[in-house]
Amino acid sequence: MLTAGISSAPAAPLTPSPGNPDASPIYGVTIPDGYRKWQFIAPAHETAPLDELRVVLGNPSAIAAVEKNQLPYPDGTVLVKLAWKHVQSKEFAPAYIPGKATTVQVMVKDSKKYAATGGWGFGRFIDGKPTDLAQHQTCFACHQALVKNNDYVFTRLAP
């Protein structure tokens, strides 16, 4: 049953989602409870202009799918990306470590609810609050342009 990451407010693609102020506009996605205890899928290092360290976590459905390289991902899959500015370690100069948190990004697979966006709902949050409508309108276009053949997901299981 899919409950984590989705608000109860219905949301039509590319229109504002009324209701829950903690839910992303358009998709109605929320930050899932307990996501920090989910399993690690992969890290990423974003260069300029973002200069971020990122980690992707997945719920049990996501982990089962990435371990089997299953595409498309099953309904109920939830991926969460945590991002921080990277800063040089004071203790070990060659290392970069997480600095200030920048975003929490969430993808929720529900092929019926999000049929118009490849089966995925998106949420981007700063300090626990969803970013604006304009930022959410760019989510699917980017995923569609760059990773359509991977069920719209950038992340691969780290070896």
Buried (B, 14 or more C-beta within 10 A) or exposed (E): EBEBBBBEEEBEBBEEBEEBEBBBBBBBBBBBEEBEEBEEBBEBEBEEEBBBBBBBBBBEBBBBBBEEEBEBBBBBBBBBBBBBBBBEEEEEEEEBEBBEBBBBBBBBBBEEBBEEBBBBBBBBBBEEEBBEBEBBBEBBEEBEEEBEEBBBBBBEBEE
